Amino acid sequence: MDKTYQPEQIETRWYERWEADNRFAPSGEGEPFSIMIPPPNVTGSLHMGHAFQDTIMDTLTRWRRMQGRNTLWQVGTDHAGIATQMLVERKVAAEEGKSRHDLGREAFTDKIWEWKHESGGEITRQLRRMGASVDWSRERFTMDDGFYKAVQEVFVRLHEENLIYRGKRLVNWDPTLHTAISDLEVENRDQQGSFWHFRYPLADGVTTDDGKGYLVVATTRPETLLGDSAVAVNPEDPRYASLVGKFVELPLVGRRIPVVADEHADMEKGSGCVKITPAHDFNDYEVGKRQGLPLINVFTQDAAVRETAEAFDLQGRPLADVDPSLPAAYAGLGRFEARERIVADMDAAGLLEQVETVSNTLPYGDRSGDVIEPLLTDQWFVAVEELAKPAIAAVENGDIEFVPKNYENMYFAWMRDLQDWCISRQLWWGHRIPAWYDAEGNVYVARSEAEAREKHGLPADLELTQDEDVLDTWFSSGLWTFGTLGWPEQTEELATFHPTSVLVTGFDIIFFWVARMIMMTLKFTGEVPFKQVYVHGLVRDGQGQKMSKSKGNVLDPIDLIDGIALETLVEKRTGNMMQPQKAKAIAKATRAEFPEGIEPHGTDALRFTFLSQATTGRDIKFDMGRLDGYRNFCNKLWNASRYVLMNAEGQDTGIDGGEVELSLADRWIVSRLQQTQAQVTRAMEEFRFDHASQALYDFVWNEYCDWYLELSKPVLWDEAASDAAKRGTRRTLVRVLEAILRLAHPMMPFISEEIWQRVAPLAGTRAADGDSIMNQPWPLADEALVDEAATRDIEWLKGVIVAVRNIRAEMNIAPGKPLEALLTKGGPEDAERLAANRLFLSKLAKLERVEWLDDPEQAPLSATQLVGEMEVLVPMADLIDKDTELARLAKEIDKQEKLIGGIEKKLGNESFVAKAPEAVVEKERAKLADFEAARRLLVEQREKIEAL
């Protein structure tokens, strides 16, 4: 093995080898275990959330594979309708100076397929870099032919059962992209806005109880005034009881609209009167349904004011009895320009009562960056009420378990208050809706145009046109667990791997994806899609902030693996920022955080860092210090393995028989291995990856490396030790290391494979050349090998060694200087342990003599440490110059007191504490605590030496 651990030299090599050897495919043997990758967008690149999630999935998959399960991790990508269409549109515009409309639908979608084949695999390349052991031979894409067949089948069957319908409903509309979008694609941003209070004149000479001829309504969107259908007052509000059923004249428009009683009106807010615009506000739409109001649409798809309004009833049928007239002055104006004109005109008419400044949120499209407009459009919907009932029952009766369980409450809250699901999008890229229209607008749903004609008995010369819309990507991804396994065909894979075992996902898509998969899968397979849902938190930065490009705090997992130069990182974080001042601030912060850039850490260190923080359901603060620490852990394991190989290669490790004698240390480490194996297995079963990684870390670092390797040296290097004892220690060294590597493999696949290839033959566990650790059995605990007596003896031994080391440190005695030690005041078992372990104590504590002292009164002047009730004494004669050491300590104490005084003075300055950022003040307080702790230790040391 190389002297130094260099992950970049082993990781890619091993992944290519595994993939070439088809190691990731199901074995065909054992109980099935299957897991579906949440399909990442084909346009995307690996971000920290992906890397975290994929680490968890790969850890589960590799673990179950080693347990002998018939394991499938299904991989694939999502076609990402809006994101992909936008990306290729920009590419065509930049390279050809054309829009998609210039090309036409067919030629443009050909361009997208061309891009997909050439450049659409970045995220799959990065999955390989993360070590994801997915079955690449079964890679799927939500637009591939097989998946398209599943999508069509589901749509047609749901339509035949009247569970899919077309209707005119209010949706989130993106005026830039000209499509409906889902709630998940809406980004709500806080802002300072205005609240305009307008007077609406009462009609027919009616007045309020206090004699006013108008009602005051307030709105943050004056432009929607043009589409008002009513003014609502609370039914419990005595001020307006006499006005319910009366009318107001809609200002600027002149339309008579009723005053209605509805609980949506808040008596405590403003005047208690609310304008109701059912075609342009989701809350108002619900009021409109309760009150039977007309839906009056005043905007075009560009969110500009129409020349005349459209009026519909709640079923989307045109209303002839509603005057559609709109003021000509606003026709064609964009909504925000219209807003300014309407406010000015209301003011000029004496109808603007007041303007308030308020804090509110504004919805933006996450792709276009435009303000989202609730708009009345014709869309396709899934009627979800009947689909939801079995999906709720599946979680209630335990067929599906959420981990942590509290996420079931979030699931139920959504599922018991569902609205019908808008599944159509006004895009060109996606699954085109399998519906055809004739010239009169009659719709025919079928799997193909030919089937539509046959199914509905249509003449051959009747011209049909396919629906222009495509399906929401959540619709196709809702079929992911069974569509990827070959449904609607009843394939062997479907029979073997469905339902899948576990879904790993974030809480933010429990409704958008998890719930819809449950509904769709139960409906079409009669099975749940998965038996468990492991819900993880978000990966945040070290300060707990969400990572975002706008904040300039994004970390790229590949940069953490392979390293990145500082200036490249700065450019990455600021390159596309439009605001120079913000870019400058982010650049400054980046240079302060990473003055040397980011060094390479390797995939295994990153994976182990993620797992160490994978507490169930909680967000994690990504800590670069932990990443550095786990890179050191990889180094520790590498160097420990080199020590083992140096002492075992070419030596007798007991694999060919021969007498074996196990030392106390051998029995102890084997015992602790059994307990660690049980601990890690239990933690994995409970999805406590943090506990699993911590148990492995503690065993490897604190017990195997720090203690057992040191305890092996006296046996291996003692000429007086028997061949059987040496053989026993060598065998233990390699067998425990080999088991450690198998335990570590699901978490750290690369380093474990690289070392295992060298260690396995020495441990007698490698069957043939070409074997991989991936296919080795998961290490199981053997209770018969648990030796509690050996553990107690080793803990005693460690206690004595640590006690001597503490005395060295406290008394400033050189680590290599041989000492004498006396043990006293213990029981008979302490004396027996000393007799049995004198060799270990002498070597590890660097003692030239260690004896049992029956009479503590006979002890010479000594430094003392306790191990239980037993005292460890190190005589001080000739070891230190008392006066010199006291003088040194006095200087050190004086130095600490000056540092403490300086910080106390700063913190005592009220101006500093009041004006400095809280983080700066806290940092000073932390420094003060550290200096005070250092001073206390020095004072204790001085007191001990004075007592000598």
N, C-alpha and C positions, 0 to 999 in steps of 0.2 A: 504494500500500500504506500501511496505517496506520503511524504512527511506531513503535508498540510492538506486540510480538507478544502477542495475546490469544486463546489457544486456545479459550476458551469461546465466542467469537464465530464461530469457523469450523468446529468439529468436528461439532456436531449438524447444522448446515446442509449440510455436505458429505455426511454419512452419509445424510440424508434424500434428497438429490439422487441419490446412487448407487443407493439402493434403488428410488426412483421410476423411474429409467432402466433398471432390471433389469440392472445391471452385474455382478451376482454369479452370474448363470446361466451354464451352460456355453455356449461359443461354437459348438459343433458342428464346429469345425475343429481340426486338429492332433492330435498324439498325446495320448490321454487321460491326465489326472492327477486322481486322486480321493483324498479324505481324509475320514474319518468323525470327527465330533466325538464324544468320549466323552460319552454323553448325561448331562447334569447332572440331578439330582433336580428334579422339577417344583416341589417345595416350597422349593428352595434359593435362595440369593442368591450372587452372585459373590464368591468369596474369593480370596486372593492366589494360591493354587494354580491355580484356574481361570484367573485373569488371566494368569499366567505361561504356562500351557499354551496358552491361546487365542492369545496373542501369537505363540508359536512356530508354531502351525498357520496363523494368518493370514499370517505372514511367508512361509511356504512357499507358501501358496496364491497370494498376490499375485505372488510371484516367478515361479512356474510359469505363471501367467496371462500375465505380461509376456513370457515366453519363447514365447508362441504356443501353449501347450498347451490342449487342450479340458478345462477345469478345473471340477471339481465339489467343493465343500466341503459335505458333507451335514450338515444340522443337525437336531437333535431333542432331546427330553427323555425322561427315564425316569419311570415312574409312581411309583416309590419307595414300595413297598407299606406298610411299617411307618410311615415318616415321614409319609406323606400321611394314612393312616388316623388316626394319633394327632392330627395337626393338626386334622382335621375333627371328630374326636370332641371335642376341647377346645372348638372353636368352637360345636358344637351344644349342649354342656353349658352354656357361658357364655351363649348367646343364647336357648336354649329350655328349659334345665334338664332335658334328656333325655340318655339314653345311646343308643348305637347299637342296643342290644337293644330299647329302647323303640320305636325307629323300625322295626326289622326290616331285613333285609339289602338288599332292593331299594330301599327309601326312603333308606337310609343311603348306598348307592352313588350314588343320584341326587344326594344332597347333595354328594358328592365331585366329581361331574362339574360340578355348579353352581359349586363353589368353583374348580375348574380353569379353567372358562371365564372367570370374573370376576377371579381373583387369582393364577392359577398361572403367569403369564408374567413374573414379576419378573426372573428370570435371563436371559430372552431380551431384555428391555429393556436389561439391563446389558451383554449381549454386543454390542448395537448401540453402546453408549457406548464399548466397547473397540475399535470399528472392525472387528469380525469380518465378513469378506466372505463369509458363508455364503449359500447359495441358499435364501432364505426361502420361495420358492414351493414348495419341496419339503420343508418342515418336517414332521417325523414325531414321533409320540408312541408309546411302547411299548404303549399301550392302544388305539390307533386300530384301525379295522376291518381294514385291510389287514395290519397287523402281527399282529393276533389270529389271522388266517387262517394266517399263517406259523407262529405258535406252536403252534396246534392240529395242523397238518400234521406238524411235527417230533415232537411228543409221540406222535401216533398211529403214525407210522412206526417210531419207536424202540421203542414197545411191541410192535408186530407182530414186531420182530426180537429180542424178549426183552432189549432193552437198557434198557428202563424196567420196573421192577417195584415192587410194594408190599410192605413188610416191616416187622417190628418191630425197631427198631434204636435204639441210644443216640445222642441228639442234644443239642446245646446248647439248653436249654429256658429260656425267659424266663417265670418264674412270674407276672409282672405282666401281660404282654401275651398270655400263653397261646399262644405259638407257638414253633416251632423257629426258630433264627436261625443265620446263617453265622458262621464264625470271624472274618470281617472286621468283624462287628457286635459282637464281644466285645472289651471293653477290659480288659486285665489291669493291676490296680493293686497296687503294693507296699504291704504292711501288716505290722504286728506282730501275730502270732497265737500260738496255743498249740498245743503238741504233747502230747497226752494219752497216757500209757503205761498200758495196761490188762492185767490178767491174764485169760487165757482158760483155764479149767480143762481139763486133759486128761481124756478119757473112759475108762471101762473100767479104771480103776486104773493106767493107764500113767503113767510118770514120765520125766523127762529124764535124761540120763546123770549129772547131778549131783543127782538125787533129788528134783527139784521136780515138783509135780503140776500145773503150769500152764506156758503159754507167754506171754511178754510181747509184745504188739503195740502199735504206736504209730500214732496218727492225728490229723489236723487236723480231721476231720469225724466226731465221735463219733455223730452222729445216723444215719449210714449203717450203723453196727454192726447195726442191725435187719435189714439185707439181706445180711449176709455169707454167702458160699457156701463159703468155704474159708479156711485160713491157709496161706500159701506160705512155703517155706524154699528157700534156694539148693541146687541139687543137689550143689554142691561143698562144702557146709558140713558138716563132720564132727560138729558138735554135735547136729545134728537128723536125721542119716541114719537112725537107728533109728525115728524117729517118722513118716517118710513112709508114707502109707497108713493111719495111725492117725487118731483123731478127737478133736476138742475139743467141749466143750459151749458153745454160744454164750451168753454171759451175758445175763441178763434175758429171753431168748427161750426158751432151752432146746433149741434145734435142734442136732442133731449135724452137724458139718461136718468135712470131711476136712482133713488136713495133706497138701499137695501140694508136689512139687519143681518149682520154676520159676525161670528166670534173672532174672525181675523182682525177686526178693528180693535185696537188697544185704547181703552178709555184714558189711560194715563199718558199716552204718547201724543204730543202735539195737541191738536184740537180734538182728537178722537175720531176724526173723519179720514178715510183712506180712499184714494182713487183706485179703481179696479180696472186693470187692462189685461183681460184673460189671454190675449194672443201674444203678450210680450213679457209675461212674468209668471214663474212657476207657482208661486203662492196665489196669485190672482187667478190663475187657471183653475185651481181647486175651488176658489170662491165662485168662479163662473159655473163650475159643475154643480155646486150646491144650489146656486141661485138661478140656474137656467139662463145665463146671460149669453148674448151673441159674442162670437170671437171675431174681433175686427183687426185684421192685419194691415199695418200701415207701412211696412218696410219691404224693400226688395231683398234679393239674396246678397246684395252688396251692403246691406244695412243703410240704404238710402231711402228717403221718403218717396212713396209711390205717388203717381198722379191721382189715382183714386184707390180707395181702400178695398180690401177683400173682406166679405162678411160671411161667416159660416156658423152653423149650429154645432153642438157638441159632437155630433156624428161626422162632422166635416162636410156637410152638405151646404151648398151656397144658399144664402138668405136673400130673398128679393125685397123684403120689407125693411131692410136697413139701408139708410142713405149712405152710399159709399163716398160721398164728396169729401175732398180734402182741400185746404187752401192752396191755391196755385203757387203762392209765394214760396212754399217749402218743397215743391216737387223737384226731385232729383238731388236735393241736398243730402250730404252724408249726415248720419245721426248726430254727430257732435257739432257740426255746423248748424244743423237744424235746431239743436238745443240752444245755442247762443241766440239765434233769431227769435225763437219762441219766447225765451226769457225776456228779451228786449221788447217784444210785442206785448207780452203780458204786463210788463212794467209801464209801457206807454199807454195801455188801456186802463191803468190804475188797478190792476188785478194782482200785482205782486206785493204781498203783505210784508214779507221779510226773507232774508237769506241767512242761514246758519252755516257755520263751518263744522263739519263732523268727520270723525274717523270711521271709515268703512272699508269693505273689501271689494275688489273688482275682479271678475273672472277673466282670465286670459287663456288663450289656446297655447298649450305648451310647445307646439311645433311652429305655429305662425307668429306668435307673440301679439296677436290682435285680440281686442276685447271681445269676448264671447257674447252673442246676442241670443236670448231665448226667442225662437222663431217658429211660427206655425208652418209646417211643411208636410208633404206626403211621404210617409216612411213605412217600412215593414216592421212589425212588432211580433214578439213572442208573448203569448198570454201565459204568464208564469204561475198563476195561482194553483192550478192543478199539479203542475210539475213540482212546486215547492213542498207540497204535503209529504210525499215519500222522502224527500231530501231532508226535511226536518226530522221525520221519524227515524231515519237511519242514524242520526247523531244521538237522538233521545234514547234509542234502544241499545246503543253501544256498538252498532255495526261499524261505525266510524268513530275513532277516538282522537280528540285534539290534545296535543302536548305542547305547552301546558294546557290544562283543562279549562282555564278561565276564558280561553278564546272561543269556547263553545257559546258563551254568552253573547259575544260580538256576532257570531254566526247567526244565532237565533234572532237577535235584534234586527238584523237585516232581513232574514228570511220571513219574518212575521209581519213585515211592513213593505212588501215588494210592490213596485210599479211594473207594468209591462215593459219589456226590454226592447228598446229600439235597436234593430240589428242591421239596418241599411246604412250605407255610406255612399256619398256622391263622389266616388273616386273611379279611376280606371284600373287600378292595381288591386287585385283581390279576387275572391270567388264571386263571379257574376251571378246575380240572383236568377235562379232557373224559372223565370216567369216570362210569358210572351203576351203581347197585346195586339188586338186587331184595331182597325181604324176607329172604331166606336169606343175604344177604351176598355173593352172586356178583357179580363186577365185569365190566362191559362197557365197553371203551374204544372211542370213536368220535368223529367230528367233531361229531356232534349226536345227540340222543336218537333221532330218526327213523332215522339211519344205524345206531345201536346195535341197534335192533329189527330192521332189515333184515339187517344183517350177521350177527346171531346167531339169526335166525329166531324172535324172541320174539313171543308173542301180544300183540295190541293191548290186552288188558285186564290185562296184567301191569304192576303198578305199579313204576315206576323212580324212583330219587332220585339226583340228581347229587351227586358228591363235594363236600363243603363247603369243601375246601381250595383254596388258590390256589398258583400256581407262584412259586418264588423269582424275584425280579427279575433275578438273574444268569442265569437260564435264558432269559428273553426277550432280555436284552441280549446274550447269547451269539450271537444270530442277527442282530446289528445290521448287519453289512456287507452281507448279501444280503437280509435282510428289508426294509430301507429302500429297496431298489432294485426291489421288486415281487415277489420270490420268494414263493410257488411258481410264479407266472406267469413265463414266459421273456420278460421285457420287454427293450425296446431299451436301457434304462438299465443293466440287469444285464449285457447283452452288451458294452456300451461301457465301463462304469466298474468292473467287477469282473474280477479281484481289484483291490482298492484299492491305491494306491501306497505309502502309509506310514501307520502308526498312531503317534500321539504320546500317550504315557501315562506315568504314574508307576510306579516299581518295585513299589509296594505292592499293585498289582492285577494283576501278571503272571500269577499263578495264578488269581485269582478271575474275571478277565475275559479277558485276552489268551489264556491257554491254552484256555479253554472256547470262545472264538470260533474258535480254530484247529481244535479237535476238531469242533465243530458244522459249520463251514463246509466243511471237507474232506469230511465225511460226506454233506452234502446238495447240494453244488455240484461236488464233485470238484476244487475249486480252493482255494488258500490264500486267506485273507481279505485279506491285505496282503503286500507284498513286503519291507517293512522295518518294524521297530519301533524308533522313537526313544524311549529311556527317559530321562526327566529326573529330577532330584532334587526334594526338598521345598524350599519357600520357608520359611526360618526368620527369626527376628528378628535384629537387629544383633549380639546376643550369641550367636547360634547355637542359641537355644532354639526348640523347636517352638511355633508360634503356637497359642494356645488361649484360649478365653473364660475358663477358670478361672485362667489366669496373667495375664489382663488385658493381653496384649501383641499382641492381634490388630490388624492394619491392614486397613481396607476399601479396596480399590483405587479405588472411586468417590470416597472421601474424598481420596485422593491426587491424583486427577484434578481434582476440583471444589473441594477445600479444605473445611475444617471448623473451626468455632470451638472453642477449648479446652474450654469447659464442656460443649459438646455431645459432644465426644469423651470427656470424663470420664464423662458420663452413659451413653454408649454402652457403655463398658467396665465400668461398675460397676452399671448399672441393675437387673439381675436377680440380683445376688449376695446370698445369704442371710446371709453372715458379715460383719457390719459392720466388723470390724477388717481383714479382708482387702480389703474394698472401699475402706477408708480408705487402706491401703497402696498399692493400685493407683492410686487417685486422685492420691496424692502423687507416685508415680513418673511418672505421665502428665504431670503439670504440670511436673515437672523435665525430662522429655524434650522436651515440646512447649510451652514457655512462651507462645508466641504462637499456639498451635493449629497447624493445617497449612494452608499457603498453597496456592492452586490451582497445579498443575503441568501439567495437560493430559495427554491420552492419549498423545501422541507421546513425551513425556519419560518417562512410565512404561514404555511399551513398550520404548524404547531402553535403559532401565535393566535391565529383565528380560533383554533380549538380550545386554547387555554381561556378564551374569553366567551366561549359559547355557552353562557348560562341560559337556561330555558326562557325564551321569549323577551329577554331584555335587550335594549340597545347596547352596543358596545362602543366604548371610547378606544379608538385604535391608538396604541401606545408604541411609539418607535423604540422606546427603551426596552419594552418586552421583546420586540423583534430582534434587537441587538442581543438580548439575553438568550433567546432561543437559537440564534446563530452560534453563540458560545456553547450552547448545549450540544449542537451538532458537532462542534469542535471537540467537546469533551468526549462524546461517544466515539468519534473518529480516533482520538488519541488513546482512549482506553482500549479500543480494538487493536491498535498497533502494538500496545503493550502485550495483549493476550497473544497475538500472532508471533511476536518476537519470542515469547516463552513457550509457545505450543507447536509452531510449525517445525517439522522435522523431529519432534519429540513424541514420546509415548503418552497419548491422551486417553488411554484405556479403551479405545474402541475395539481393540483386538483381544480383549480379555486381560487377564493378569490381576494380581491382588491389588485391591484399592483400599486405602486407609484415608478416611475423611477427617480433616481437622475440625475444631470447633467452628472456625470461620467458614469452612465449607458447609457444614450442617446448617449454620445460621443463614447463609445467603440463599441456600436452596429452600429453606423454610420461608424466608421472606419473599422469595420468588413466587411460591404458591399463593401466598396472601395477596401479592400484587396482581397476579393473574386473575384471581377471583374478584379483586377490587375493580380492575379495569373492565372485565367482562360485565360485571353488574352495572357499572356506570354507562357502558355502551348500550346495554339493554334499556336503560332509563333515559337515553338521549342526553346524559350529563357528560358531554365531551370535555367540559372544563374539569370535572372530577377525574375522568379517565386520563387526560393528559397530565394532570397534576400528580396522580398516583405513579404514572410511568416516570415522570421527571424526578420525583423524590427518590424513587427506588434506584434509578440509574445514577443520578448525580450524588446523592447523599449516602447511599448505601453501597452500591456496587463499585462506583469509581472512588469515592472519598475514603471508604473503609475497607471493602473487601479486597480491592487490588493491593492496598497497602498490607493487609493481613496475609496476602498470598506470598509476599516477598520473603518473610522469614522462613517459610517452608521451602520455597523454590531455591533460595539462595543459601540455605544452611547445609553445609556439607554433611552434617550429622543426620539430617533427615533421611528417612528410609525411601527406597524407590516407590514403595506402595503409597507413602504419604505424598510424594511429589506427583505420582500418577493421579492420585485422588484430587489434588489441587488443580492440576492441569485439566483434568476432566471437568471439574466444576467450573473453572474459568470459561472453557469453551461452551459447555452446555448451557450455562446461565446466560452467556452473551448471545448464543444462538436463539434462546427463548426470548430474550429482550428484543432482538431484531424482529422476530415474528410479532411480538406485542406492538412494536413501534410501527410495523409496516403500513397498516391502514392510515396512520397519521403522517408518517414520514416515509413515503414509498421508495424514494431514490437512494438515500443513504443506507437504508436498511437492506435493499437489494445488493448494492455495491459491496457492503461488508459481508453480508450473508454468503455471497459466492465464495469468499475466502474462508469463512469460519465453518460453514456447514460440513465440509469433508472431515474437518478435525473433530466435529461433534458426532459424526457417524449418522447424520440425518439426511444426507443428500443421496437420492436414489441413483441418479444418472446425470451425465453431462447434459446441459441444456435445460435443466430444471430451473425454476424461478421460485423465489420466496412467495410470490403471489399465490401459488398453488399448494403451499405447505399448510399443514393443519394449524388452526388457531390453538395456542397453548392453553391447556386446561389445568386447573389446580388439582393437586393430589393431596388430600387431607392427611394421608399417611406420612407425608414428608414434612408436615408442619411440626417443628421442634421448639416448643415453648421454652424448654430448659436452655437450649442453645441461645435463644434470643435473650433470656435473662442474663446469661453469662457474658454474652457480647456487650450488652448494655452496661454491665459492670466494667468490663474491660475498656469500653469507650469512655466511661465516666472517669476512670483513673487517668487515661491518656490525656483527656481534655483538661483535667485538673492540673496536670504537670505543665501542659502547654499554657494554661492561664497564668500559672505562677511565673513561667518564663517571661510572658508578655508584661505582667504587672511589675516584675522586678527588673525588666529591661535586660534579661539574660539572653545571650546569643542563641539562636535556635539550634545550632550544631554543637553547643558546648555540652559534654557529657555531665550528667547529674547523678546524685544519689537520692533515693526516695525511701521513705518509711511509711508503712500503712499501719494504722492503729485504731483502737476503739470500735472495731467492727465485730462481727460474729464469726463463729467457726467456718461458715460457708465462705466468708471473705478470705480467710487464710487459705482455704482449700483452692479457691479461684486463683489466688496469687501463685500458689505452687504449680497449678496446671498451666498458667499463662505467662510464666516468667519470660519466656522467649519473646512472645508478642510484645509485652510491656517494654522489655529492654530495647527492642528494635524500633518500635513506633514512638515511644516517648523519649528515646535517646538517653537511656539510663545505663550507667556503668554498673550500678548495683541497686537492687530493690529488695527490701527485707520487711518481715513482719515484726512489729514492736509490741510485745505483750504488755509492757508497762508504759503507758503514755507519759508518766512522770519522768521517765528517763530520757525523754526526747530532747535533743539539743535545740538551740535557737533556730526556728524554722519558719518558712512561709507555709501557710496552710490553706487547703481547699477541702470541702466536704463532698463525699459521694455517698448519699444516703446518710447513715449515722457514722460511717467510717471517715476518718481523717486521712488525707494525703499530705505528708510532710516532706518538704525539701529543705534540708539544712542549708543555712546561708553562709556558713563560715567559708571565707575566701572566695565567695561568689561575686560579691559586690563591694564597692567602696561606699560605705554608708554616707559619709559626708559629701562625696562627689555627687552621688545620686540625689541627695536631698537638695543640693545646690542647683542641679539640672531641673528638678521638679519645680523649685521655687521660680526659676526663670520662665518655665512653661506656664505656671499658674498666673504669673504676672502678665504674660502676653495675652492669655485668655480674658483676664479681667479688663485689660484695656479695650479689647474687641467688644466685650459685653458693654462697657461704659459708653463706647461710641454709638452702639445701636440703641441703647436705652435713652441716650440724649436725643437721637433722631425721633424715636417713637414718643418721646415726651414732648416733642414740638407739636402743638395742636394744629398749627398751620400745615405742617407736612401731612399729618394724619387726615386732615380734612380735604386737602387738595390732591394728594397723590392718588392714582388709581388703586382700587381695592387690592388688585393682584400684587402691586408693588409693596403695599403695606404688609400684606400677608407674607410676602417673600422675606421682608425684614424680620417679621416675628418668627418665622421659621429659622432664620439664621441665628437669632438670639437664643432660641431653644437649643440649637445644636451647640453653640458656644458654651452655654450653661451646662449642658450634659458633659461636654469635654472637660470643663473645669471640675465638675463633681468627681469624675474618674481620677483626675490628677490628684485631687485632695485625698481621695481614698487611698491611692497608691502611696502618697506621702505619709499618711497615718500608719500604714502597714510597715513601712521602712523605719519610721521613728520608733515603732514598737519592737523592732528587732534588737 
